[in-house]
Amino acid sequence: MKKYLKFIPESYAIVSVMYYWLDTGRYFNPFALALLVALAVLLFFRNRTFGVLVSLLFILVNLFLFTALMSEYRHFHEPSPAAADILLYGSVYLALNLLMALVMLVKYALTDVSSKPVRL
């Protein structure tokens, strides 16, 4: 059980990217596909440098999405339930994404991660 707990950040990131892909409503999304491939490669090969790069990319993408969320929230000229929903659910989603990206960054930057492929 303990060996599977260390894959939670990467697994969460994969689920989050799949949610993003499904939410866009496009069948072919090259950005989501590239993120999924990068996360899958990271999950199976666990390269330290690649892990730091992927986690930093995930952090930057989520910071960009946070600015997009604030921009969307500013379009509401007066407080409404829809504005509160966007702010609440978007902030929780992005906060979880940032938390998992930071956990991945710490995991790959500060700890010794084996570069051997994962054996299930």
C-alpha positions in Angstrom: 0.0 0.0 0.0 2.8 2.4 0.9 4.5 2.0 -2.5 1.3 3.2 -4.2 0.9 6.3 -2.0 4.0 7.8 -3.6 2.2 7.9 -6.9 -0.7 10.1 -5.7 0.6 13.4 -7.1 1.2 12.1 -10.6 -2.0 10.1 -10.6 -4.0 13.2 -9.5 -2.3 15.2 -12.2 -3.2 12.7 -14.9 -6.9 12.7 -13.7 -6.8 16.5 -13.6 -5.5 16.7 -17.2 -8.1 14.2 -18.4 -10.8 16.3 -16.7 -9.5 19.3 -18.5 -9.5 17.5 -21.8 -13.1 16.3 -21.3 -14.2 19.7 -20.1 -12.9 21.4 -23.3 -15.2 19.3 -25.4 -12.6 18.7 -28.1 -11.7 15.2 -29.3 -8.2 16.2 -30.2 -6.5 18.5 -27.7 -2.7 18.5 -28.4 -1.9 20.4 -25.2 -3.7 17.9 -23.0 -2.3 15.0 -25.0 1.3 16.3 -24.5 0.7 16.7 -20.7 -0.7 13.2 -20.5 2.2 11.7 -22.3 4.7 13.7 -20.1 2.9 12.6 -16.9 2.8 9.0 -18.1 6.5 9.0 -19.0 7.2 10.5 -15.6 5.1 8.0 -13.8 6.8 5.0 -15.4 10.4 6.2 -15.6 10.7 8.6 -12.6 13.6 10.6 -13.9 14.5 13.3 -11.4 15.2 16.2 -13.9 12.1 15.4 -15.9 10.0 15.3 -12.7 11.2 18.7 -11.7 10.5 20.1 -15.2 7.0 18.5 -15.4 6.1 19.8 -11.9 7.3 23.3 -12.8 5.3 23.2 -16.0 2.2 22.0 -14.0 2.7 24.9 -11.6 3.0 27.5 -14.4 -0.1 26.2 -16.2 -2.1 26.4 -13.0 -0.9 29.9 -12.2 -2.0 30.9 -15.7 -5.3 29.2 -15.1 -5.6 31.2 -11.8 -5.2 34.5 -13.7 -7.8 33.2 -16.2 -10.2 32.5 -13.3 -9.7 35.9 -11.8 -10.3 37.5 -15.3 -13.5 35.5 -15.7 -14.6 36.5 -12.2 -14.1 40.2 -13.0 -16.7 39.9 -15.8 -19.4 39.6 -13.2 -20.3 43.2 -12.4 -22.3 42.4 -9.3 -22.1 39.5 -6.9 -24.2 36.5 -7.9 -24.4 32.8 -7.1 -22.8 32.0 -10.5 -19.9 34.2 -9.7 -19.5 32.6 -6.3 -19.6 29.1 -7.8 -17.0 30.0 -10.4 -14.7 31.5 -7.7 -15.3 28.7 -5.1 -15.0 25.6 -7.4 -12.3 27.1 -9.6 -10.2 28.1 -6.6 -10.5 24.7 -4.9 -9.6 22.9 -8.1 -6.6 25.1 -8.8 -5.5 25.0 -5.2 -5.5 21.2 -5.3 -3.6 21.2 -8.6 -1.0 23.6 -7.2 -0.7 21.5 -4.0 -0.1 18.3 -6.0 2.4 20.1 -8.3 4.3 21.4 -5.2 4.3 17.9 -3.7 5.7 16.6 -7.0 8.3 19.3 -7.1 9.5 18.5 -3.5 9.4 14.8 -4.3 11.6 15.1 -7.3 13.8 18.0 -6.2 14.6 17.1 -2.7 14.4 13.3 -2.5 16.3 10.6 -4.2 13.8 9.1 -6.7 14.9 5.9 -8.5 15.2 6.2 -12.3 14.3 2.6 -12.7 11.0 1.8 -14.4 8.1 1.1 -12.1 7.2 -2.6 -11.6 3.6 -3.2 -10.7 
